[in-house]
Each structure stands twice: as structure tokens, then as C-alpha cells.
Amino acid sequence: MRRFYPAALAIALSATCAGAVRAQSVSENDATADALAHFRKGNELFKQEAWAAALAELLESRRLKPTKNATANAAFCLRKLGRYDEALDLYQSLLTDFSDVAPDLKEEVQRAMIDLRGLVGTVEIDESEPGALVSIDGRARGEYPTAATLRVSAGSHAVRFTKEGFEPFETLVEVAGRKTVHLSAKLRPVVASGRLKVIEQHGLSVGVWVDGIFVGKAPWEGRVSAGDHVVFLRGEGEVGTQPVSIAVAANATAPLTLAAEELAATLTVVPTPANANVAIDSVAVGRGIWEGRLRLGKHTVEVAERGFVTAQREVVLQRGAAERLVVGLERDRNSPFFQEPPRTARFMLEVVASVPVVPFGGAINANCIEPCSLGTGVGTHGLLRLGYELGGGFGAGGVAGWLTAKQSIRNRETGLKMEGLPDLPTVASDTLTLQTLLFGGWFGFRLATPQPIFFRFTAAAVLGNLSDARFASINDGSRVFQVGTFVENFDARFVYLAPELKIGLPVAPKVELTAGLEVPVLIALDRAVWRQDRDVLFGSNQKGYFSAESLTGAVLVAVAPGIGARYDF
């Protein structure tokens, strides 16, 4: 029997190797099939422009079996999501990992990389603790000193350093395209610390993350700073736990037992500002972008930061979902953190244009009864305002401008006397035209709000001309004939008093657009009247005169909505 042992051993080893090859072949086939399924699902989501969900499927397809199509489409999704640094990395992988990229696709990728480099900067760490874990916007980027350049998309980014035995270091950096930001991160040794012991309830082989950093496999125990920490577990596929918070006391061990479960959905929270605090289901998960797996159903996301109004959102996750939630915070105007600096005293110049509605009044308007038709007095109004405004908002200055208006009265019965003849029935039509200039002063107050509100009062002298163009239809009993047009001009002198309310819209550091309402009140110093000593000629030698009538009221009240532009010196 002994002489057959080598042969039997050889047969057994051969059978074992053949089985291993078949098992490996089956495993590879399964991975290929799964990769294809994720790729097809990702492409469907790609066509629907569901970029975040498509990206998750395409990245999973790449993990199972990298292909150039999955890589190219995933990079495109990253561009759409504004993750330009990751898109650039993926495009580089496409060109280096695949030698059979078609020429047209290669050229398209190269053009995209040129554009992306203008949207990507770098973070260079000049100093930190060796072995410190570096994460940017919640994404692990290796240990210090990092092996690769830390490329990031242009914008604000939260950079975090952690190392056992040291207090975490976190800062916000602003990175411009094609620029490098240098960062020094000196970690301070933990003064008060305790130990954290994490166990998975069922003994599964899962990774342990503490404060967003992978620290080892469960069961895990290590030293951490005293205080609150966020812990979660991650295993193969969709196995893991949601983030939980645990308090670690100084010089004590805090045990934590977690039960891994199926987490069949992914959520990414992108806050603005970039270093805002994020909480998921009342558990503070850290600052900046947070991405992780959650159980299905409804979740509450809260984003908060000093000087901003806290925002709360609810999201319902379906199986296989890869939701991306962008939460922008509004500034809290009542917060001292964002109080505007006091305004300084300044000179200002403003140009205003409006369309005033001006009822002329007077007897000529009052006597307009059926079938007379009375038009609306409408014109133009422009002001040039120069002044000095104190830091508290009070201001005063001078003003110059113009005011015009025109009104028509048609088919108004009036009286006409002619020499040697009795009064004849007469119907007159008038066109009143007011043309004036004004000069004066103003005072007011500016209310400092996000859109400034202005209260002003203007007083001015108005000088100009009022004209009446009149023609008449006369009935002498046998026929109706028309006479005119007669044009009479009068001096127009008014006192101008105008309250004003406006709202401003800042469009540049020293420039504001304004819109509002002014109510000019014109007090007449001279009343324009058709007097009986104003003879009018009819035909070659016949003279007469119209009845005496005032052309305007003693007080004209106008309404002038308008717009303007203001410049502060």
C-alpha cells in the first residue's frame, strides 16, 4: 500500500486544485454578472440624470470588475455632482488602466481633464504628527505624511486630523483652482482620556469607525479623548450599523455593543457652510460632508453652525437608494457672529426716474360732466439727489430735477361771448401741458435691513410753464363751426413738498438699485385762469372771449412710482 501513497496524494492534490480552479472560475463569473447588473442599473439612472444614484451603482460595478465604460460614466457623474478632484482621479485611471480606449473617447477625456484642472486645487500639509489620519470633507485621505498629493475641488473644505492619544485637529480651508493651500496641523496630546471597547453582538467580522476614522476590526479597544464620540460598524456589502454616540469618561473604559444589520441605502449630506455640524437621527456625526449607509425608512437630518439658522430636513430612503441631500444654511441676522459693521458717514448720489399721475383740478376739471370726457394727467419726473448720510442712517442734501404732465379734456360745455351777439352754445376741448424745473433740498433716514428702506421728505421750488391748447365747436342756431386752436401760456410756480418711501437692492459694494413711491404735493403760487380780458379772434374781424375758468387747483397731489440708482462715495 505504501508504494501507492504518492500516486494517491498526487490524485488528491490534482482534484483539490481542479476544484479550486472551478470555484475561482464560478466566483469570477458571479462577480462579472453582478458587475454587469450594477452597470446596467447605473446607466439607466444615468439616463434619468440621477447622478448620485448612478454613481453609486457604477462605482460598485467598478469594484467588482473595473471596465472603461463604468469608469468613464462614473467620472461624468462626479463632474455633475461637483466632485471635480475625484472626477479627475477617475479620468486618469481610465487612461492609465485601460490601453484600448477609443481615440475619440480619449480626446474627450483629455479635454475634460484640462477643464477639471482649472477647478481643482491642492492641500499641502507642511507639519503634523506622523501617522495622523487625514480626512477631507469626511473622506479618508491617508496618513501623514500622505503618499499622494491631496487634490480637492475648488471651494471650502473641512480638513480633519486624528491620532490615538492626541486631540483631533480640524480646520476649514479655502482652495482656488490650480492653487495650493499650505496647512500646518500640530496635534496636542490628550490630557484627559479613557478607553473605548467596541464589540459586534453576533461576532461578525466588521470594521470599526470612530469619529469617521477606521480604527480596526471588531472587537476593538483603544484609547480616546474623554468626551463624546460617534461610532459605527461596516462590513462586506450592505452590512453595518447606523452612527451612535457614546460618552467616554476620563480614566475609564466605555463598553459599546452594536448589532450589525442590513443597511440597504446610502445618504450623502452636503452642508453649506462646508464645516457645519451634521446630525443624523439626533446623533451628531461630525462637521462637513457626511456619507454613509442607513437603514430603510425615514430619517431626520439636522445641520447647524454658529451664526446660521439651523435647518432640519426629512428624507425617506428606499432600498438601493443613493440619496444626496444638499443643505444650505441661511445667515442668522440676529447673531452677533454676523452682525454687519456700523456704516460710516458718506456722500451719496442718486438718480431717480418716475411716472407721476397728476390730476390738474381747477374749474376746467370740475365742469367736465357728461358727455365730457376727462383724461388722466400723466407725465415724467426725474430727480438728481446729492447728499451726506451719517452712519446712523440720517441724511440730508440738495435736489434738482424736472416735472412734466399732460391732461386732455374733451367735449366740455363752456361759455363764449362775442361782440354784438348773444352767448352761443359752445363745446370746448383742452390739452393742458405742464413743464417745470425744480430745485430744493431733502432730508431722510435709511433703515439698515438686508434690503435697505429709505424714508425721505423733499421740499423744492417749482418754476415753469403751463399751456392750454383749446379748440371749440360753436352752434349759432343755423350751423356748427369749429374755431381754434387757441394756445395760451401761463407762468407755473409751485411749492413742492414730497414724502417718499423706497426699498434698495444692493448690487455692488457701493451701488444700490431703488424702487418706491413718492407723493409730490404742488401748492400753486399763481392760479392759471382763462380771463375775460383774453380776447380771441374768430374769422377776420370778429372778437370774443371764453368764460373765466381756473386751469389747475390750488393744490395738486400727484402719485409717482419710480426706480433709481444710488452710488455711495
C-alpha positions, 0 to 999 in steps of 0.5 A, a space after each residue: 500500500 505504501 508504494 501507492 501513497 504518492 500516486 494517491 496524494 498526487 490524485 488528491 492534490 490534482 482534484 483539490 486544485 481542479 476544484 479550486 480552479 472551478 470555484 475561482 472560475 464560478 466566483 469570477 463569473 458571479 462577480 462579472 454578472 453582478 458587475 454587469 447588473 450594477 452597470 446596467 442599473 447605473 446607466 439607466 439612472 444615468 439616463 434619468 440624470 440621477 447622478 448620485 444614484 448612478 454613481 453609486 451603482 457604477 462605482 460598485 460595478 467598478 469594484 467588482 470588475 473595473 471596465 472603461 465604460 463604468 469608469 468613464 460614466 462614473 467620472 461624468 457623474 462626479 463632474 455633475 455632482 461637483 466632485 471635480 478632484 475625484 472626477 479627475 482621479 477617475 479620468 486618469 485611471 481610465 487612461 492609465 488602466 485601460 490601453 484600448 480606449 477609443 481615440 475619440 473617447 480619449 480626446 474627450 477625456 483629455 479635454 475634460 481633464 484640462 477643464 477639471 484642472 482649472 477647478 481643482 486645487 491642492 492641500 499641502 500639509 507642511 507639519 503634523 504628527 506622523 501617522 495622523 489620519 487625514 480626512 477631507 470633507 469626511 473622506 479618508 485621505 491617508 496618513 501623514 505624511 500622505 503618499 499622494 498629493 491631496 487634490 480637492 475641488 475648488 471651494 471650502 473644505 473641512 480638513 480633519 486630523 486624528 491620532 490615538 492619544 492626541 486631540 483631533 485637529 480640524 480646520 476649514 480651508 479655502 482652495 482656488 483652482 490650480 492653487 495650493 493651500 499650505 496647512 500646518 496641523 500640530 496635534 496636542 496630546 490628550 490630557 484627559 482620556 479613557 478607553 473605548 471597547 467596541 464589540 459586534 453582538 453576533 461576532 461578525 467580522 466588521 470594521 470599526 469607525 470612530 469619529 469617521 476614522 477606521 480604527 480596526 476590526 471588531 472587537 476593538 479597544 483603544 484609547 480616546 479623548 474623554 468626551 463624546 464620540 460617534 461610532 459605527 460598524 461596516 462590513 462586506 456589502 450592505 452590512 453595518 450599523 447606523 452612527 451612535 454616540 457614546 460618552 467616554 469618561 476620563 480614566 475609564 473604559 466605555 463598553 459599546 455593543 452594536 448589532 450589525 444589520 442590513 443597511 440597504 441605502 446610502 445618504 450623502 449630506 452636503 452642508 453649506 457652510 462646508 464645516 457645519 455640524 451634521 446630525 443624523 437621527 439626533 446623533 451628531 456625526 461630525 462637521 462637513 460632508 457626511 456619507 454613509 449607509 442607513 437603514 430603510 425608512 425615514 430619517 431626520 437630518 439636522 445641520 447647524 453652525 454658529 451664526 446660521 439658522 439651523 435647518 432640519 430636513 426629512 428624507 425617506 430612503 428606499 432600498 438601493 437608494 443613493 440619496 444626496 441631500 444638499 443643505 444650505 444654511 441661511 445667515 442668522 441676522 440676529 447673531 452677533 457672529 454676523 452682525 454687519 459693521 456700523 456704516 460710516 458717514 458718506 456722500 451719496 448720489 442718486 438718480 431717480 426716474 418716475 411716472 407721476 399721475 397728476 390730476 390738474 383740478 381747477 374749474 376746467 376739471 370740475 365742469 367736465 360732466 357728461 358727455 365730457 370726457 376727462 383724461 388722466 394727467 400723466 407725465 415724467 419726473 426725474 430727480 438728481 439727489 446729492 447728499 451726506 448720510 451719517 452712519 446712523 442712517 440720517 441724511 440730508 442734501 440738495 435736489 434738482 430735477 424736472 416735472 412734466 404732465 399732460 391732461 386732455 379734456 374733451 367735449 366740455 360745455 363752456 361759455 363764449 361771448 362775442 361782440 354784438 351777439 348773444 352767448 352761443 352754445 359752445 363745446 370746448 376741448 383742452 390739452 393742458 401741458 405742464 413743464 417745470 424745473 425744480 430745485 430744493 433740498 431733502 432730508 431722510 433716514 435709511 433703515 439698515 435691513 438686508 434690503 435697505 428702506 429709505 424714508 425721505 421728505 423733499 421740499 423744492 421750488 417749482 418754476 415753469 410753464 403751463 399751456 392750454 391748447 383749446 379748440 371749440 365747436 360753436 352752434 349759432 342756431 343755423 350751423 356748427 363751426 369749429 374755431 381754434 386752436 387757441 394756445 395760451 401760456 401761463 407762468 407755473 410756480 409751485 411749492 413742492 413738498 414730497 414724502 417718499 418711501 423706497 426699498 434698495 437692492 444692493 448690487 455692488 459694494 457701493 451701488 444700490 438699485 431703488 424702487 418706491 413711491 413718492 407723493 409730490 404735493 404742488 401748492 400753486 403760487 399763481 392760479 392759471 385762469 382763462 380771463 375775460 380780458 383774453 380776447 380771441 379772434 374768430 374769422 377776420 374781424 370778429 372778437 370774443 372771449 371764453 368764460 373765466 375758468 381756473 386751469 389747475 387747483 390750488 393744490 395738486 397731489 400727484 402719485 409717482 412710482 419710480 426706480 433709481 440708482 444710488 452710488 455711495 462715495 
